[in-house]
Amino acid sequence: MSARHRGRFRTVTRGGCLLAAVLLAVAADTRAQNSSTVTATFTIAAQTKLIFSATTLTFPDADPDTSPVAATQNPITVTAGARFGAGQAVLTVVASDHLRSGMDTMPISALKWTASGPGFVGGTMSMSLAAQTVATWNSSGRYIGSLTFTLDNSWNYAVGNYGTTLIYTLSVP
Amino acid sequence: MRKVLFTVFVVALAWCAGTTIASAQATTNQTLTINATVSARVTLTLSVAAVTFGDADPDVTNPIVLTDVLTITAKARVGAAQGVTLTAAAAGPLTSGSDTIPIGNVSWTCSGAGYVPGTMNTVAQAAGSWTGPGSYAGVHSFSLVNNWSYAPGNYSTTVLYTLSAA
């Protein structure tokens, strides 16, 4: 490169640097002048969902000497969705009454369940205010478990078609 | 600067609002219907399938009372007000070849709620009765009238116990 060309190159380079500096300054100035904040808010409310694979349990007639009787629909799959902050999600169950057939009854405590799946526990059914814990979880999530029901059989049960209703409640704080 | 403060304020407000909503309780209910069928059934269990009276002097041992007893377990699942009956019927007199001992010479005493004593007959005799479902256990103790008129021999007969719901 000749001396003349080198001089021109320096000039162009200087000019380019100057232009870049100006552009940067303008850009910087533009950012400063037009800055704004977009606030994205995503509201996460406490929420629960409860799904059972079956909503009716049937216990067929059986020889009381081979107690207990297993429900035809066993096992029941329970899917629980719980979204909450601090605290614990609790799934409870309570029976509306003993199993009844007219005036005849089977004690609700004859109905028992075993459980599998994270947080799920087995238990013995009760009624009135004595709700039984079926599962607990310490954090939000979707939990799947299985419940297997049995009914203690007895020669003391009178002939009949017995029924009752269980109410499962999933609560989060 | 004021814009920045305002932005911080808006974000904080939104966060507070979100926290408030999230802390509200939530509950879901699911109903499960239970159905159980209980049909009528009865079962009868006897502790032994045979009882044997030993030979004895009619002047010394009369009647001959079995030391071994018959334990009976009658299980019935019936209606709450439904009757349950246990009967015993002999197939015939005690027989040894052409010799016989009248079946009426066999009788029984008993223990256990609902069980009743009786004398054996070829016509079914009441041995127990109950009302409603349950498992009823009792004991029959047999005795045989001893008599010099019996011809020597090994006598036997069968007794049919029947448990039925009325």
Interface residues (C-beta under 8 A of the other chain):
Chain A: S35 S36 T37 T39 T41 F42 T43 I44 A45 A46 Q47 T48 K49 L50 I51 F52 A54 T55 T56 L57 T58 F59 P60 D61 D63 P64 D65 V69 I76 R83 F84 G85 V93 A95 L99 S101 M103 D104 M106 L111 L151 W155 N156 Y157 A158 V159 G160 N161 Y162 G163 T164 T165 L166 I167 Y168 T169 L170 S171 V172 P173
Chain B: K3 T7 V10 V11 A14 A17 G18 T19 I21 A22 S23 A24 Q25 A26 T27 T28 N29 Q30 T31 L32 T33 I34 N35 A36 T37 V38 S39 A40 R41 T43 K75 A76 R77 V78 G79 A80 Q82 G132 P133 G134 S135
